[in-house]
């Protein structure tokens, strides 16, 4: 679909984290910025204040790597799915939308399910850095047998919590289980997105 730019030659571009679904920022693109985004794979905008093209992260290094680009049904707005290299906001926050409607700083993720992608990123970082004191790093060093044993143990704890009809206990044990599942996925070099895609495939059947 052809993009319909406004009278100033601009279209709003909402940037969303390609894996977690977090809304990261809102910028504006003209035809040149859109073309540069497509050809370079680095998200580029038109700065209304400076009246110039600017590539996100050109000074900070916190670039946005393009994953997918979509146009809304009217053709006058863009959705940019991107992989951020570091914080997106100039304040150092992950997202520019870190205040609630009352103006209070919030650390709650939007959507809430984005926490799984952040967890997966943290587990991957532990694998790369492997600090001696890290429980995650030790699990990954021990390998699939140790991790699989923990997944099994936590699954049993989930069942016990459910039979006890304790919501608080169930939430706690499910969090443990999800954590160990994410560690298992990292050990096996399988992404969370592969699981989401399989669930999506099943929903279409």
Backbone torsions as a table, in degrees:
resi	resn	phi	psi	omega
1	UNK	NA	138.1	178.5
2	UNK	-74.9	137.3	-180.0
3	UNK	-79.7	132.1	178.2
4	UNK	-98.5	104.0	179.0
5	UNK	-81.3	152.5	-179.0
6	UNK	-77.6	-170.0	-176.0
7	UNK	-65.6	-22.7	175.8
8	UNK	-89.4	2.3	179.9
9	UNK	78.4	25.2	-175.0
10	UNK	-122.3	156.3	171.4
11	UNK	-136.4	135.6	176.8
12	UNK	-66.1	141.6	-179.0
13	UNK	-127.7	110.5	177.4
14	UNK	-86.8	127.5	179.7
15	UNK	-102.7	125.2	-178.0
16	UNK	-122.0	138.0	176.1
17	UNK	-62.4	125.1	-172.3
18	UNK	-65.7	-25.9	-177.6
19	UNK	-100.9	-44.2	-173.8
20	UNK	-88.9	-21.0	-176.3
21	UNK	84.8	0.5	178.7
22	UNK	-63.3	136.9	171.7
23	UNK	-81.6	119.5	-170.9
24	UNK	-96.1	-40.6	-176.8
25	UNK	-168.9	169.5	172.1
26	UNK	-123.8	128.6	175.9
27	UNK	-134.4	-174.7	178.8
28	UNK	-129.3	140.5	178.2
29	UNK	-121.8	140.6	165.2
30	UNK	-102.7	-175.6	-175.9
31	UNK	-60.7	-38.6	-179.3
32	UNK	-67.0	-44.8	179.6
33	UNK	-63.0	-40.2	178.9
34	UNK	-63.5	-43.3	179.9
35	UNK	-66.0	-40.5	177.9
36	UNK	-64.6	-39.3	177.0
37	UNK	-59.9	-44.8	-178.9
38	UNK	-67.4	-42.8	-172.7
39	UNK	-81.5	-33.0	-177.9
40	UNK	-93.7	-21.7	-175.6
41	UNK	78.2	6.9	177.6
42	UNK	-116.0	127.4	-173.4
43	UNK	-66.1	126.8	-173.9
44	UNK	-128.4	142.4	-176.7
45	UNK	-126.7	173.2	166.8
46	UNK	-105.2	122.5	178.8
47	UNK	-83.0	116.7	180.0
48	UNK	-72.2	-29.4	-179.3
49	UNK	-77.0	-39.6	-179.0
50	UNK	-93.5	-11.0	-177.6
51	UNK	54.3	51.7	-177.8
52	UNK	-155.0	157.6	173.0
53	UNK	-69.9	136.9	172.6
54	UNK	-142.7	136.2	176.7
55	UNK	-92.1	127.3	-179.8
56	UNK	-58.1	127.2	178.2
57	UNK	86.6	11.4	-176.4
58	UNK	-66.9	-24.4	176.0
59	UNK	-104.9	-36.9	-177.0
60	UNK	-83.9	-22.8	-173.6
61	UNK	86.5	-5.2	-179.3
62	UNK	-85.9	66.6	-176.6
63	UNK	-73.5	164.6	173.7
64	UNK	-114.3	116.0	-179.1
65	UNK	-90.3	124.0	-175.7
66	UNK	-66.6	131.4	174.0
67	UNK	-110.0	-44.3	-179.8
68	UNK	-156.8	156.8	-178.2
69	UNK	-135.8	129.3	-177.8
70	UNK	-130.9	153.4	179.9
71	UNK	-116.5	140.2	-179.3
72	UNK	-74.1	173.7	-171.4
73	UNK	-63.5	-25.2	178.2
74	UNK	-90.3	-9.8	179.4
75	UNK	77.0	10.4	-175.2
76	UNK	-113.7	12.8	176.8
77	UNK	-148.1	150.6	-176.2
78	UNK	-117.8	144.7	170.4
79	UNK	-115.7	118.5	-177.8
80	UNK	-106.2	114.1	174.8
81	UNK	-92.8	121.5	-171.1
82	UNK	-139.7	159.8	174.5
83	UNK	-107.9	111.8	-177.2
84	UNK	-80.7	142.9	174.1
85	UNK	-104.1	79.5	-177.1
86	UNK	101.5	-174.1	-178.4
87	UNK	-61.2	144.1	178.0
88	UNK	-86.7	-38.7	-176.8
89	UNK	-76.9	145.7	179.1
90	UNK	-66.4	-15.1	178.0
91	UNK	-80.3	-9.3	-176.4
92	UNK	99.0	-3.2	176.7
93	UNK	-79.2	154.8	179.9
94	UNK	-62.4	-38.5	-177.4
95	UNK	-127.5	149.2	175.4
96	UNK	-69.9	-17.4	-178.1
97	UNK	-96.0	65.9	-176.9
98	UNK	-109.6	16.7	171.4
99	UNK	-118.5	142.6	173.8
100	UNK	-83.4	-178.6	-173.4
101	UNK	-64.6	-19.7	179.1
102	UNK	-88.8	-2.1	-179.8
103	UNK	89.2	12.6	-179.6
104	UNK	-91.8	132.8	177.1
105	UNK	-62.3	131.9	-179.1
106	UNK	-130.8	144.4	176.2
107	UNK	-104.4	4.4	179.3
108	UNK	-68.9	132.1	-179.2
109	UNK	-79.7	148.9	175.7
110	UNK	-131.7	110.5	3.3
111	UNK	-77.3	161.4	-177.9
112	UNK	-61.2	-32.7	-179.3
113	UNK	-65.6	-10.5	178.4
114	UNK	-62.5	-16.9	-179.8
115	UNK	-60.2	-30.4	179.4
116	UNK	-66.5	-41.0	177.5
117	UNK	-66.3	-38.1	177.1
118	UNK	-65.9	-38.6	176.9
119	UNK	-61.9	-45.4	179.5
120	UNK	-61.0	-39.4	177.0
121	UNK	-63.3	-41.1	179.7
122	UNK	-65.5	-40.1	177.8
123	UNK	-64.4	-41.9	178.5
124	UNK	-62.7	-38.4	178.3
125	UNK	-65.2	-41.3	178.4
126	UNK	-62.0	-36.7	179.0
127	UNK	-64.9	-39.3	-178.2
128	UNK	-73.4	-42.5	-175.8
129	UNK	-86.5	-37.1	176.5
130	UNK	51.0	57.0	176.3
131	UNK	-65.9	142.5	-173.8
132	UNK	-59.5	-37.1	-174.7
133	UNK	-83.1	-3.1	-174.8
134	UNK	-81.1	124.2	176.1
135	UNK	-62.4	-41.1	179.3
136	UNK	-61.1	-46.5	-179.8
137	UNK	-62.5	-37.6	178.5
138	UNK	-65.6	-42.8	177.5
139	UNK	-58.3	-45.5	-178.4
140	UNK	-66.5	-34.5	176.5
141	UNK	-68.1	-36.4	-178.4
142	UNK	-71.9	-27.3	173.0
143	UNK	91.8	-170.5	-168.1
144	UNK	-63.8	-34.6	-178.6
145	UNK	-63.2	-47.1	179.8
146	UNK	-66.6	-45.2	-179.0
147	UNK	-65.4	-43.9	179.8
148	UNK	-61.2	-37.8	177.4
149	UNK	-62.2	-41.9	179.5
150	UNK	-67.2	-38.9	177.2
151	UNK	-59.8	-44.1	178.7
152	UNK	-62.4	-44.6	179.7
153	UNK	-61.9	-43.9	-178.0
154	UNK	-68.7	-33.9	176.9
155	UNK	-62.4	-41.0	176.9
156	UNK	-62.9	-42.3	178.9
157	UNK	-61.5	-35.6	177.6
158	UNK	-63.6	-44.3	179.9
159	UNK	-62.7	-43.2	179.6
160	UNK	-62.0	-43.5	179.6
161	UNK	-61.7	-39.9	179.5
162	UNK	-66.0	-41.9	179.5
163	UNK	-67.6	-27.6	176.6
164	UNK	-77.9	-7.5	-179.0
165	UNK	55.2	36.7	178.7
166	UNK	-106.4	108.3	-177.9
167	UNK	-64.0	-41.9	-179.6
168	UNK	-63.3	-43.4	179.0
169	UNK	-65.8	-40.0	179.9
170	UNK	-63.6	-44.9	178.0
171	UNK	-59.8	-45.0	-179.1
172	UNK	-61.1	-47.7	-177.1
173	UNK	-70.6	-34.9	176.3
174	UNK	-65.1	-37.5	176.5
175	UNK	-62.2	-42.2	176.3
176	UNK	-60.5	-44.6	-178.7
177	UNK	-63.5	-46.1	-179.9
178	UNK	-61.2	-41.6	177.4
179	UNK	-57.6	-48.9	-176.9
180	UNK	-69.2	-30.4	174.2
181	UNK	-64.9	-41.6	177.9
182	UNK	-63.3	-39.3	176.4
183	UNK	-63.7	-41.3	178.0
184	UNK	-61.8	-43.0	178.0
185	UNK	-60.5	-42.6	178.7
186	UNK	-63.6	-42.8	178.3
187	UNK	-59.1	-36.0	-176.6
188	UNK	-93.1	3.7	-179.1
189	UNK	57.0	41.5	176.8
190	UNK	-114.6	131.7	-177.4
191	UNK	-85.8	154.6	172.4
192	UNK	-58.5	-35.2	-177.6
193	UNK	-62.3	-31.7	177.6
194	UNK	-64.4	-36.5	177.9
195	UNK	-68.7	-44.1	178.9
196	UNK	-59.8	-40.9	-179.4
197	UNK	-64.8	-37.7	177.8
198	UNK	-67.2	-40.5	176.4
199	UNK	-63.1	-41.0	178.6
200	UNK	-63.3	-40.7	178.7
201	UNK	-60.6	-42.3	-179.2
202	UNK	-67.4	-36.2	179.7
203	UNK	-65.4	-25.3	180.0
204	UNK	-81.8	-14.9	-177.1
205	UNK	-73.2	NA	NA
